[in-house]
Amino acid sequence: MNKRQFISHFFRLNLSSYLLALVFIFTVNWLQVEIPHFIQKAIDLIDDPTSAGHEQLKFYVWVVVIMAVSMIGIRILSRVYALNPGRITEAALKGDLLHKLNRLPNSYHEKFASGKLISIINNDLNGVRLFFGAGFLQLSNVVFALSLTPLWMWRISPELTLYSVIPIVFGFVVFRMGFKRMKKLHVEHQRRLQDLSAQLMNFLSGIDLIKSQKMSPWVSAEVEKMNQLLLRCRMKITRIQTFVMPVLDYANNLMKVLVLGLGGYMLLNQNLTLGEITAFLSYSVLLALPLMQLGRVATIYQRGMVGIDSVQTILNAEIPEQDLQQHADADRQKLRRATLSVRNLSYQYPNDSRPVLKDISFDIPPGKKIGVLGSIGSGKTTLVNCLNHHLDVPAGSIFLNETDITEMSRSDLRRYVKTVTQDPYLFSATVEENIRFGSGDGEVSKSQVEEVLALSQLAGDVSRFEKGDQTLVGEKGIMLSGGQKQRLSIARALLMPADLIIMDNVLSAVDYETERKILQGLFARLDTQSVLVVSHRVSALEYMDEILVLKDGQVIASGSHDELLKTSAYYRETWQLQQYEEEAAAC
Ligand SMILES: Nc1ncnc2c1ncn2[C@@H]1O[C@H](COP(=O)(O)OP(=O)(O)OP(=O)(O)O)[C@@H](O)[C@H]1O
């Protein structure tokens, strides 16, 4: 959808509201110009001594009063019908944005900082709301006022109208120049707001580190730098506004002077009546408001355009073709208990020229326990992120039975493959809720929650909490220890069955004994389910059917624990070293 289609889509969506608003706005503006017309007639009757004249005068006064009172009600209605579409559009777009962000692949989120997204959803969307609400209201008011008022002036005196619009034309020329200049500045302003929001988000997620490492002065300086750039941009916009708005105001005042001077001259020459000059003056006063509103309309328009651009960059982002398809139930059944096969997998990150994984091949048949051991940076997490299609793997390298995973939607793949990552993410909710979030829409009984708590060796810790599993874990699980966070995320993953569970270094923060118990509990539950455990520790992998030893992105050895002790020097040395550590820890 291009920008024009986007705008017309939302105007059509609220068409009836906009049409009603237009009727009310037009009526208000029509009443506004009619009132001076009746005042003019009333003034011209003041000197009329006849009783018919008095009656007529009274009638005009009543007409003016009724018009003025009805204007109040109609103006309220015009605001309701013109402003509501803005709110409706904002709510609809928030829903669309969240839905879209949920469906976009992780590669998109890696490129787009969360702080930027938050800024778009708040600031830019606010601009879009004003565009479809207050912008429409004020623009309609300006258009009707600036077209009806001169027309009514023309009906009194075309000559005086022509002279009096000269300053207004001059005001418009200045306004147009300022409008052009502001356009660029509004784009810059929104971009700087997004950058600041992204940076703040960045700093806030590392606030503990910032405090403990005494990095606050550096952080403050960085934020201040960005804040100053934002302020400078805002000041430039304000400077233009404070120049343009008074020019329009002066143009209006000049117009009043012209009306008084020329009109007075025409009055003396009896080319105008006192009522007509009074009405003319009222019209020039009426023109002041729409002229001042013009500046605001311009700001709303430009912010709206920038906001629509930002919102569209997200809404128009492409979702990979295969992610739009969903497996039928029959196909899902066929893939149950499938073998995951990795065939000559090589992977390099888009921003890097060297391959991180090189020519890796192995199978994970149903019920198999696979371990991956490797030094820091050997490519273990990259391998995991290829298996669960978090990364865009090359076609023809990973299959679920005969189905290439690049031809499946990621949501379908995640029905079979569940990953517990090394950075457990917990929501600001209770222990129980954090576990239940793992069930999607499925029904989960209390006993199931208790079972996974026991399996992940967290039940003991939770029973010691004052509120048990109803304890709030705080933002990102701040109230829990590293090991408790890891075990809670394991409990969440174990709640709903998956054909393959991948555990990427999730036992690093628990002791050897707990690690062993968790794995034993997990293995006891395995039937046709398979598990892939990534670890630095040999102790976590001893009981695996097969262990892959990864070095510089290559599988340098594979086999069971006993086989590897004989065939792989790296594996043997790592095991021996860790044996000493384990013994030392036990002493
Ligand atoms: N997003 C990325 N872009 C570019 N290179 C990356 C990216 N993520 C990881 N790498 C690089 O890929 C290599 C392997 O990283 P990976 O995280 O897979 O290793 P790992 O074995 O899991 O390490 P660790 O044990 O420390 O978790 C590293 O050299 C790393 O710098």
The ligand as an SDF file (V2000), in Angstrom:
LIG
                    3D

 31 33  0  0  0  0  0  0  0  0999 V2000
   24.7630  -11.5280   14.7510 N   0  0  0  0  0  0  0  0  0  0  0  0
   26.0260  -11.8020   14.4440 C   0  0  0  0  0  0  0  0  0  0  0  0
   26.6300  -11.1760   13.4300 N   0  0  0  0  0  0  0  0  0  0  0  0
   27.9040  -11.4490   13.0960 C   0  0  0  0  0  0  0  0  0  0  0  0
   28.6630  -12.3870   13.7150 N   0  0  0  0  0  0  0  0  0  0  0  0
   28.1130  -13.0560   14.7440 C   0  0  0  0  0  0  0  0  0  0  0  0
   26.7780  -12.8000   15.1680 C   0  0  0  0  0  0  0  0  0  0  0  0
   26.4960  -13.6210   16.2010 N   0  0  0  0  0  0  0  0  0  0  0  0
   27.6170  -14.3480   16.4200 C   0  0  0  0  0  0  0  0  0  0  0  0
   28.5750  -14.0100   15.5500 N   0  0  0  0  0  0  0  0  0  0  0  0
   29.9100  -14.5810   15.4650 C   0  0  0  0  0  0  0  0  0  0  0  0
   29.7830  -15.9670   15.2010 O   0  0  0  0  0  0  0  0  0  0  0  0
   30.7510  -16.6850   15.9060 C   0  0  0  0  0  0  0  0  0  0  0  0
   30.0920  -17.8210   16.6770 C   0  0  0  0  0  0  0  0  0  0  0  0
   29.2410  -17.2470   17.6580 O   0  0  0  0  0  0  0  0  0  0  0  0
   28.2570  -18.1570   18.5500 P   0  0  0  0  0  0  0  0  0  0  0  0
   27.4960  -17.2420   19.4250 O   0  0  0  0  0  0  0  0  0  0  0  0
   27.5040  -19.0430   17.6530 O   0  0  0  0  0  0  0  0  0  0  0  0
   29.2970  -18.9830   19.3860 O   0  0  0  0  0  0  0  0  0  0  0  0
   29.0640  -19.9020   20.6570 P   0  0  0  0  0  0  0  0  0  0  0  0
   29.8310  -21.1420   20.4320 O   0  0  0  0  0  0  0  0  0  0  0  0
   27.6250  -20.0710   20.9390 O   0  0  0  0  0  0  0  0  0  0  0  0
   29.7370  -19.0320   21.7730 O   0  0  0  0  0  0  0  0  0  0  0  0
   29.3930  -18.9870   23.3420 P   0  0  0  0  0  0  0  0  0  0  0  0
   29.8070  -20.2880   23.9110 O   0  0  0  0  0  0  0  0  0  0  0  0
   30.2240  -17.8600   23.8360 O   0  0  0  0  0  0  0  0  0  0  0  0
   27.9300  -18.7380   23.4840 O   0  0  0  0  0  0  0  0  0  0  0  0
   31.4920  -15.7080   16.8010 C   0  0  0  0  0  0  0  0  0  0  0  0
   32.7330  -15.4250   16.1930 O   0  0  0  0  0  0  0  0  0  0  0  0
   30.6190  -14.4790   16.7980 C   0  0  0  0  0  0  0  0  0  0  0  0
   31.4000  -13.3190   16.8170 O   0  0  0  0  0  0  0  0  0  0  0  0
  1  2  1  0
  2  3  1  0
  2  7  2  0
  3  4  2  0
  4  5  1  0
  5  6  2  0
  6  7  1  0
  6 10  1  0
  7  8  1  0
  8  9  2  0
  9 10  1  0
 10 11  1  0
 11 12  1  0
 11 30  1  0
 12 13  1  0
 13 14  1  0
 13 28  1  0
 14 15  1  0
 15 16  1  0
 16 17  2  0
 16 18  1  0
 16 19  1  0
 19 20  1  0
 20 21  2  0
 20 22  1  0
 20 23  1  0
 23 24  1  0
 24 25  2  0
 24 26  1  0
 24 27  1  0
 28 29  1  0
 28 30  1  0
 30 31  1  0
M  END
$$$$
